């Protein structure tokens, strides 16, 4: 190892430009990462301060000279875990993200989401239904594959919702802009007034949405957690009337047994019909988290989706819950 000494009581000032010398950076990086020398030892050998060595190591990482990978210890078992969950739930496919992921769909979820979207093989003339919620909002802001010529439509109404993840038109608009697809909006809230509901049924734009629902090849849907204690819900939904709800898919609320629940205004709820959901070949649910284990399991048993994107932690919790329930 080359020892490039520095003279003087404070070598840093005179050698500032040398901190970016490729050979010196490489030498420091090797001493630290490959030879296991501490920063203080390296600083002593080079006759510079320890903070200088720290800055050099940071620069080596930033320039790509040093590349650090974090590998989940069980990453190799993802395919086996996915297949076990797929068979247990009777699904067409399961896509797993490593470890435990955020419900807001951070970068760790993107590879699994991309695989799910790519497997839909959407092309010119196809249609994709998109629901609301934090998960789908996060997906809309991911780097998705191009969807040129694909028509998007919201699965539920959501005009004037205070929270961005329940503003369905904005979600599909964002996704359309990022993928090159087109979209048809729904000009109605989740539960419009009786008069507005009748007007929506006669609206030509809503007629186009219903056509997309019926011919959709794929869907991207979140799964809501149990309504009791839930902190985010479409503002029009009467939360107090859904104490028995274990979850929802596209504002279809259900209890632990899989029975769909009615609530005040449910007959006026703007949402894709369950029969249309059931006919979508690549209906894909996206959900993670311990609080959603039975929300996902029950929705699966009801045939709400055919494909699932989740993380390894949630997958293991679901398998354990199903095994315990018998």
Secondary structure, DSSP 8 states (H G I E B T S, - for coil): -------SS-HHHHTGGGGG-HHHHHHHHIIIIIS---HHHHHHHHTS-HHHHHHHHHHHHHTTSS------TTGGGHHHHHHHHHHHHT-SEEEEESS---TT--HHHHHHHHHHHHHH---TT-EEEE--SHHHHHHHTS-----TT-EEEESB--TT-SSGGG-HHHHHHHHHHHHT-EEE---S-TB--HHHHHHHHH-HHHHHHHHHHHH-SEEEEE-B--STT-S---TTS-GGGGTT--EEETTEEE-TTS-B---TTGGGB-B--HHHHHT-TEEEEE--SGGGHHHHHHHHHTT--SEEEEEHHHHHHHHHHHHHH-
